[in-house]
Amino acid sequence: MRQLAICIPTYNQPEMIREMFIRCIGMYNESGIDVYIYDSSPDNETESIVSEYQADYKNIYYSHLPADTHSNLKVLGAYQEIIGMNRYAYLWLCPDYIQLTRQGMECVLEHCREGFDICVLNYRDVEHIGEKRYKDINIFFQDCAWHMSSYMATVIRLSAFADMDWEKLYEKYTVPGKIAHSHVALYFEQLAKVPEARAVHIPITSEHIRVSPYRKESLWKRDVFAIWCDNWPEMIHALPERYRYKEEVIKKLGVNTGILAWENFVKLRNENIYDMDVFHKYRKEWKHLTNVPGVILWVLAVMPVNLAALLKHPGLKYKFMSKRIRKFCADHNKIFVYGCGFIAKKISTLLEQLQIKPCGYVVSDRSGEKQSFQGLPVIEYKELPHPDSNSEVGIIMALNKVNTVQVMKEKQGLDRYDIFYVYRYEDTL
C-alpha cells in the first residue's frame, strides 16, 4: 500500500497543471506519491498535457468529467473512487494552484506516518494554534473546521473513511443549500463515527507550499454571500448533534479568512457585489457571521460605489486602528508593548498621540537589549504579571506577522493574555 495519493480537481487551468508537473511530479514519483487529476475543462488542453507527462511518469492518473460538473461533486466523486481502491494510506485534496515544496512534502509524509486520522494544513493560523494534536474531536471541530473549507487544508487516513455512508452523504449534503461545503461535511460526518479519532493541526508557510502565479480570480466571487452566509451555516447546522461550538465555527469562517472582514466588504462594495439588497437579506444574521457592526455595514451599503473606493485609503485604516487600540487600552489597566523595533516605535508614537502610557516594552530575551525604550523599561516576557493573577493586563503585539507567529509558538502561556495584533494593520504604519 502506498503512503499518499494527491487528488487535484481542475477546470480550464492547463498552465497550472503543467507548472505543477514541472516543479513537483519528479519529486512525487521519487517518494512513491501518485497524482490524480480530475478535470472538467470544456477542451482537451489539460488532458494533452497530462498525456505528455504520463509517457515518462507512471504515477499520474487522469479522469475527465463533464464541464458543468459542480466542483464539490467532482471532489466527492474523487474521494469515493480513491477510498474504494484500497491502494493508499492517505489522501490529500489539493487545488490546482497549490504546489508542495520538498519540505512541505516531507512534512505531510512525516505526519502521515504518525497515524493520524486527519491532518489539517493551515497556512493562515490566525489563531496561532501552532502544531496541536487532538483526541477530543469537538475541540478539533472548534479549532479547525473553518479552515477545512479550503480544499488544500485536509489530509485524511483512508482506512478511517472506508465505511463512509456515501448514499446518506449525497442525499443530505449535495442539495443546493449545502453542496458548496459538502467536503467539510464528509470529514465531520465520518469523524463522528470513528472511535478515539486522532487529528493534528499543522501550521505551514511559504517554505512548505507555493501558489501558482497563474492563479485566476475565484469563479465563485459573485456568489460569495450565498456560499459563506447561506451554505456554510446550513451545512454546519446539519452536522451531527455531538458537535458543539457550531455558532462559533460559523462565524470563524468569515472572520478568520477575511472574506467577511471590513476590507473585503469595502472591496465587494466597490465592485457592486455588496449592496443594500445583500445587507437586508442578512441584516438579522450579520452578528453571527462577521465582527463588522451592522450599522457600519448599512452605511457601506448605502454609500455610492465610487465613494466606497476611498475607504480603502491607508489613512482611514490607520484611524480605524487607532480607535481599536484606544478601546483595547481602555479595557485594560496595564498595557505592555511586545517588541522594541520599528513597529514598536511607531506604536509608541501613536500611544503618545492618544495620551496612553504603557507600563513598558516586552522582549523575548533582554540580553543585548537596552534597559529602556522610548523612555520606559524593557522587561523579558517571563517578567510579565501572570495572566491568571492579573486579568487586567493587555499586550500590544508590535511585531510583523512572521515574528508574531514565532513568538506565539515559542512563549507558552502568551495566548492567555488579551492581545492586540498590530500586524493586521502593518500596511498603515
C-alpha positions as CSV (number, residue, x, y, z in Angstrom):
1,M,0.0,0.0,0.0
2,R,1.3,3.4,-1.0
3,Q,1.6,6.1,1.7
4,L,-0.1,9.0,-0.1
5,A,-2.2,10.0,-3.1
6,I,-2.8,13.6,-4.2
7,C,-6.2,14.5,-5.8
8,I,-6.2,17.6,-7.9
9,P,-9.6,18.9,-9.2
10,T,-9.2,21.4,-12.0
11,Y,-11.1,23.4,-14.5
12,N,-9.6,25.2,-17.5
13,Q,-6.2,25.6,-15.9
14,P,-3.7,23.8,-18.2
15,E,-0.9,26.3,-17.4
16,M,-1.1,25.5,-13.7
17,I,-1.2,21.7,-14.3
18,R,1.9,21.9,-16.5
19,E,3.7,24.1,-13.9
20,M,2.8,21.6,-11.1
21,F,4.3,18.7,-13.2
22,I,7.5,20.7,-13.9
23,R,8.0,21.5,-10.3
24,C,6.6,18.5,-8.4
25,I,6.0,15.3,-10.4
26,G,9.5,14.1,-10.3
27,M,9.7,14.7,-6.5
28,Y,6.4,12.9,-6.0
29,N,7.5,10.0,-8.2
30,E,10.7,9.5,-6.2
31,S,8.6,9.5,-2.9
32,G,6.0,7.0,-4.2
33,I,3.2,9.5,-4.3
34,D,0.5,9.1,-7.0
35,V,-1.3,12.1,-8.5
36,Y,-4.9,12.0,-9.7
37,I,-6.2,14.8,-12.0
38,Y,-10.0,15.3,-12.1
39,D,-10.5,17.6,-15.0
40,S,-13.8,19.2,-16.1
41,S,-12.4,21.6,-18.7
42,P,-14.5,22.0,-21.9
43,D,-11.5,21.4,-24.1
44,N,-8.7,18.8,-24.1
45,E,-5.7,21.0,-23.5
46,T,-5.2,19.8,-19.9
47,E,-5.7,16.2,-21.0
48,S,-3.0,16.7,-23.6
49,I,-0.5,18.0,-21.0
50,V,-1.3,15.1,-18.7
51,S,-0.8,12.6,-21.6
52,E,2.6,14.2,-22.3
53,Y,3.8,13.6,-18.8
54,Q,2.2,10.2,-18.4
55,A,4.7,9.0,-21.1
56,D,7.5,9.5,-18.6
57,Y,5.8,9.1,-15.2
58,K,3.7,6.2,-14.2
59,N,2.3,7.9,-11.0
60,I,-0.2,10.2,-12.9
61,Y,-3.8,9.3,-13.4
62,Y,-6.4,11.3,-15.2
63,S,-10.2,11.5,-15.3
64,H,-12.3,13.8,-17.5
65,L,-15.7,14.9,-16.3
66,P,-18.5,17.0,-18.0
67,A,-17.7,20.7,-18.0
68,D,-20.9,21.5,-15.9
69,T,-19.8,19.2,-13.1
70,H,-20.1,21.0,-9.7
71,S,-16.7,21.4,-8.1
72,N,-17.9,19.6,-4.9
73,L,-19.4,16.7,-6.9
74,K,-16.1,16.3,-8.6
75,V,-14.4,16.3,-5.2
76,L,-16.8,13.8,-3.5
77,G,-16.6,11.5,-6.6
78,A,-12.8,11.6,-6.3
79,Y,-12.9,10.7,-2.6
80,Q,-15.3,7.9,-3.2
81,E,-13.3,6.4,-6.1
82,I,-9.8,6.6,-4.4
83,I,-11.1,5.4,-1.0
84,G,-12.7,2.4,-2.8
85,M,-9.3,1.5,-4.4
86,N,-7.8,0.4,-1.1
87,R,-4.4,1.3,-2.5
88,Y,-3.3,4.2,-0.3
89,A,-2.9,5.0,3.4
90,Y,-3.7,8.7,3.0
91,L,-5.3,11.1,0.5
92,W,-4.6,14.8,0.2
93,L,-7.1,17.1,-1.7
94,C,-5.1,19.8,-3.4
95,P,-6.3,22.7,-5.6
96,D,-4.6,23.1,-8.9
97,Y,-2.9,26.4,-7.9
98,I,-1.1,24.9,-4.8
99,Q,2.2,23.0,-5.1
100,L,4.2,21.4,-2.3
101,T,7.9,22.1,-1.9
102,R,10.2,19.3,-0.9
103,Q,10.0,20.5,2.7
104,G,6.2,20.5,2.5
105,M,6.1,17.0,1.1
106,E,8.3,15.7,3.8
107,C,6.2,17.4,6.5
108,V,3.0,15.8,5.1
109,L,4.6,12.4,4.9
110,E,6.0,12.7,8.4
111,H,2.6,13.3,9.9
112,C,1.0,10.6,7.9
113,R,3.5,8.1,9.3
114,E,2.3,9.0,12.8
115,G,-1.1,7.5,12.0
116,F,-3.5,10.5,12.5
117,D,-7.0,10.0,11.1
118,I,-7.0,13.5,9.8
119,C,-4.3,16.2,9.3
120,V,-5.1,19.9,8.8
121,L,-2.5,22.0,6.9
122,N,-3.1,25.7,7.9
123,Y,-1.2,28.4,6.1
124,R,-3.2,31.1,7.9
125,D,-3.0,30.0,11.5
126,V,-4.5,33.4,12.5
127,E,-5.3,32.0,16.0
128,H,-1.7,31.0,16.5
129,I,-2.6,27.4,17.4
130,G,0.8,26.0,16.2
131,E,1.2,22.3,16.0
132,K,-1.6,20.7,18.1
133,R,-2.7,17.1,18.4
134,Y,-6.3,16.3,19.2
135,K,-8.1,13.4,20.8
136,D,-11.3,15.5,21.5
137,I,-13.0,15.8,18.2
138,N,-15.2,18.6,19.4
139,I,-12.1,20.8,20.2
140,F,-10.7,19.9,16.8
141,F,-14.0,20.9,15.2
142,Q,-13.9,24.2,17.1
143,D,-10.3,25.0,16.1
144,C,-10.1,23.7,12.6
145,A,-13.5,23.2,10.8
146,W,-13.5,26.8,9.4
147,H,-10.1,26.3,7.7
148,M,-11.1,22.9,6.3
149,S,-13.4,24.7,3.9
150,S,-10.3,25.3,1.9
151,Y,-9.6,22.4,-0.5
152,M,-5.9,22.3,0.3
153,A,-6.3,22.0,4.1
154,T,-7.1,18.4,4.7
155,V,-5.3,15.0,4.5
156,I,-7.4,12.0,5.5
157,R,-6.4,8.5,6.6
158,L,-8.4,6.3,4.1
159,S,-9.0,3.4,6.5
160,A,-10.9,5.8,8.8
161,F,-13.2,6.6,5.9
162,A,-13.6,3.1,4.5
163,D,-17.2,2.6,5.8
164,M,-18.4,6.1,4.7
165,D,-22.1,6.1,4.0
166,W,-22.0,7.7,0.6
167,E,-25.7,7.5,-0.1
168,K,-26.5,9.4,3.1
169,L,-23.8,11.9,2.4
170,Y,-25.0,12.7,-1.1
171,E,-28.7,12.8,-0.1
172,K,-28.0,15.1,2.9
173,Y,-25.3,17.4,1.6
174,T,-25.4,17.7,-2.2
175,V,-28.6,19.7,-2.1
176,P,-28.3,23.4,-3.2
177,G,-28.1,24.8,0.3
178,K,-25.2,22.7,1.5
179,I,-23.3,21.4,-1.5
180,A,-20.6,24.2,-1.6
181,H,-19.1,22.8,1.7
182,S,-20.1,19.2,1.4
183,H,-16.4,18.1,1.6
184,V,-16.3,19.5,5.1
185,A,-19.5,17.6,5.9
186,L,-17.7,14.4,4.7
187,Y,-14.9,14.9,7.2
188,F,-17.1,15.6,10.2
189,E,-19.9,13.1,9.5
190,Q,-17.3,10.3,9.3
191,L,-15.2,11.5,12.3
192,A,-18.3,11.4,14.4
193,K,-18.3,7.6,13.9
194,V,-14.6,6.9,14.3
195,P,-13.8,5.7,17.9
196,E,-11.0,7.6,19.5
197,A,-10.3,9.6,16.4
198,R,-6.9,11.4,16.3
199,A,-6.2,14.6,14.5
200,V,-3.4,17.1,14.1
201,H,-3.3,20.8,13.2
202,I,-0.1,21.6,11.3
203,P,0.9,25.3,10.6
204,I,2.6,25.7,7.2
205,T,4.3,28.6,5.5
206,S,5.8,29.5,2.1
207,E,8.6,27.1,2.9
208,H,6.0,24.2,2.5
209,I,3.8,25.4,-0.3
210,R,3.9,27.6,-3.4
211,V,1.0,29.4,-5.0
212,S,1.0,29.4,-8.8
213,P,1.4,32.8,-10.5
214,Y,-1.2,31.6,-13.0
215,R,-3.9,31.5,-10.4
216,K,-7.0,33.4,-11.5
217,E,-9.8,35.1,-9.6
218,S,-12.2,32.7,-7.9
219,L,-15.2,31.7,-10.1
220,W,-17.5,31.9,-7.1
221,K,-16.8,35.5,-6.3
222,R,-20.2,36.7,-7.4
223,D,-21.8,34.1,-5.2
224,V,-19.7,34.9,-2.1
225,F,-22.6,35.8,0.1
226,A,-24.7,32.7,-0.8
227,I,-21.7,30.4,-0.2
228,W,-20.5,32.0,3.0
229,C,-23.7,33.4,4.6
230,D,-26.2,30.7,3.5
231,N,-24.4,27.5,2.5
232,W,-21.8,27.4,5.3
233,P,-24.2,27.9,8.2
234,E,-26.8,25.5,6.8
235,M,-24.1,22.8,6.3
236,I,-22.7,23.3,9.8
237,H,-26.1,23.1,11.4
238,A,-26.8,19.9,9.6
239,L,-23.8,18.1,11.2
240,P,-24.4,15.6,14.0
241,E,-25.6,16.9,17.3
242,R,-22.4,15.8,19.0
243,Y,-20.6,18.8,17.6
244,R,-20.8,21.8,19.9
245,Y,-19.5,25.2,19.1
246,K,-21.4,25.4,15.8
247,E,-22.2,29.1,16.1
248,E,-18.5,29.8,16.8
249,V,-17.4,27.8,13.9
250,I,-19.9,29.5,11.6
251,K,-18.5,32.9,12.5
252,K,-14.9,31.9,12.3
253,L,-15.0,31.2,8.6
254,G,-15.9,34.8,7.6
255,V,-13.7,36.4,10.2
256,N,-10.5,34.2,10.0
257,T,-10.4,34.0,6.2
258,G,-11.1,37.8,5.9
259,I,-13.9,37.1,3.5
260,L,-16.4,38.9,5.8
261,A,-13.8,41.4,7.2
262,W,-14.2,45.1,6.7
263,E,-11.6,45.4,4.0
264,N,-13.3,42.8,1.9
265,F,-16.7,44.3,2.4
266,V,-15.3,47.6,1.0
267,K,-13.8,45.7,-1.9
268,L,-17.1,44.0,-2.7
269,R,-19.0,47.2,-2.4
270,N,-16.5,48.8,-4.8
271,E,-17.3,46.0,-7.3
272,N,-21.0,46.4,-6.6
273,I,-21.3,42.8,-5.3
274,Y,-22.2,44.0,-1.8
275,D,-25.2,46.3,-1.8
276,M,-28.4,47.2,0.1
277,D,-30.2,44.0,-1.1
278,V,-27.4,41.9,0.4
279,F,-27.4,43.9,3.6
280,H,-31.2,43.5,4.1
281,K,-31.1,39.8,3.2
282,Y,-28.7,39.1,6.1
283,R,-29.5,42.0,8.4
284,K,-30.5,39.7,11.3
285,E,-27.6,37.3,10.7
286,W,-24.6,39.7,10.4
287,K,-23.7,39.5,14.1
288,H,-23.4,35.7,13.7
289,L,-21.2,36.0,10.6
290,T,-18.8,38.9,11.0
291,N,-17.3,41.3,13.5
292,V,-18.2,44.3,11.4
293,P,-21.0,46.2,13.2
294,G,-24.4,46.1,11.4
295,V,-24.6,49.9,11.4
296,I,-21.3,50.2,9.6
297,L,-22.4,47.6,7.0
298,W,-25.6,49.7,6.5
299,V,-23.6,52.8,5.9
300,L,-21.3,51.0,3.4
301,A,-24.4,49.5,1.6
302,V,-26.0,52.9,1.0
303,M,-22.7,54.6,0.0
304,P,-22.2,55.2,-3.7
305,V,-19.8,52.8,-5.3
306,N,-17.4,55.5,-6.4
307,L,-17.1,56.7,-2.8
308,A,-16.5,53.2,-1.4
309,A,-13.1,53.1,-3.2
310,L,-12.0,56.0,-0.9
311,L,-12.5,53.8,2.2
312,K,-9.5,51.7,1.1
313,H,-7.2,54.6,1.7
314,P,-4.5,53.7,4.3
315,G,-5.2,56.9,6.3
316,L,-8.7,55.7,7.1
317,K,-7.4,52.3,8.1
318,Y,-4.9,54.0,10.4
319,K,-7.7,55.9,12.1
320,F,-9.7,52.7,12.4
321,M,-6.6,51.0,14.0
322,S,-6.2,54.0,16.4
323,K,-9.8,53.7,17.6
324,R,-9.3,49.9,18.1
325,I,-6.2,50.5,20.1
326,R,-7.8,53.2,22.2
327,K,-10.7,50.8,23.1
328,F,-8.3,48.0,23.8
329,C,-6.3,50.1,26.2
330,A,-9.4,51.4,27.9
331,D,-10.4,47.8,28.6
332,H,-7.1,47.1,30.5
333,N,-5.5,48.8,33.5
334,K,-2.0,47.8,32.4
335,I,-0.7,47.9,28.9
336,F,2.6,46.4,27.7
337,V,4.0,46.7,24.1
338,Y,5.8,43.5,22.9
339,G,8.8,44.5,20.7
340,C,11.4,47.2,20.6
341,G,11.8,47.6,16.8
342,F,10.4,49.8,14.0
343,I,6.8,48.8,14.6
344,A,7.1,49.3,18.3
345,K,8.5,52.8,17.8
346,K,5.5,53.6,15.5
347,I,3.1,52.3,18.1
348,S,4.9,54.3,20.8
349,T,4.2,57.5,18.8
350,L,0.6,56.6,18.3
351,L,0.1,55.8,22.0
352,E,1.6,59.2,22.9
353,Q,-0.8,60.9,20.5
354,L,-3.7,59.0,22.2
355,Q,-2.3,60.0,25.6
356,I,-1.8,56.4,26.6
357,K,1.2,55.5,28.6
358,P,2.2,51.8,28.6
359,C,3.9,50.1,31.6
360,G,6.8,49.1,29.5
361,Y,8.1,47.1,26.5
362,V,8.5,43.4,26.4
363,V,11.2,41.3,24.6
364,S,11.7,37.5,24.5
365,D,15.3,37.8,25.7
366,R,16.7,41.0,27.2
367,S,20.4,40.1,26.8
368,G,21.8,42.6,24.3
369,E,18.7,44.8,24.6
370,K,18.7,48.3,26.1
371,Q,17.3,48.7,29.6
372,S,14.8,51.2,28.4
373,F,13.0,52.0,25.1
374,Q,11.1,55.3,24.4
375,G,11.8,56.3,28.0
376,L,10.1,53.2,29.5
377,P,11.6,50.0,31.0
378,V,12.3,46.9,28.9
379,I,11.3,43.6,30.5
380,E,11.5,40.0,29.5
381,Y,8.4,38.0,28.7
382,K,8.8,35.9,31.9
383,E,8.6,39.2,34.0
384,L,5.0,40.0,32.8
385,P,2.3,39.7,35.5
386,H,0.8,36.3,35.4
387,P,-2.4,36.2,33.4
388,D,-4.3,34.2,36.0
389,S,-3.4,36.6,38.8
390,N,-4.0,39.8,36.8
391,S,-6.6,39.6,34.0
392,E,-6.3,43.4,33.5
393,V,-3.1,43.1,31.5
394,G,-3.3,43.9,27.8
395,I,-0.4,43.3,25.3
396,I,0.0,45.2,22.1
397,M,2.0,42.8,19.8
398,A,4.1,45.3,17.9
399,L,5.8,42.7,15.6
400,N,5.3,41.8,11.9
401,K,3.2,38.7,11.2
402,V,6.2,36.3,10.8
403,N,7.7,37.3,14.2
404,T,4.3,37.4,15.9
405,V,3.6,33.8,14.9
406,Q,7.1,32.8,16.0
407,V,6.7,34.4,19.4
408,M,3.3,32.9,19.9
409,K,4.6,29.5,19.3
410,E,7.7,29.8,21.5
411,K,6.3,31.6,24.5
412,Q,3.9,29.2,26.3
413,G,1.0,30.9,28.0
414,L,1.2,34.1,26.0
415,D,-2.1,33.3,24.3
416,R,-3.7,33.5,27.7
417,Y,-3.3,37.3,27.7
418,D,-5.5,39.7,25.8
419,I,-3.5,40.7,22.8
420,F,-3.9,43.4,20.1
421,Y,-2.1,42.2,16.9
422,V,-0.6,45.2,15.1
423,Y,0.5,43.2,12.0
424,R,-3.1,43.2,10.8
425,Y,-2.7,47.0,10.3
426,E,1.0,46.9,9.3
427,D,0.4,48.4,5.9
428,T,-0.7,51.7,7.5
429,L,2.4,52.2,9.6
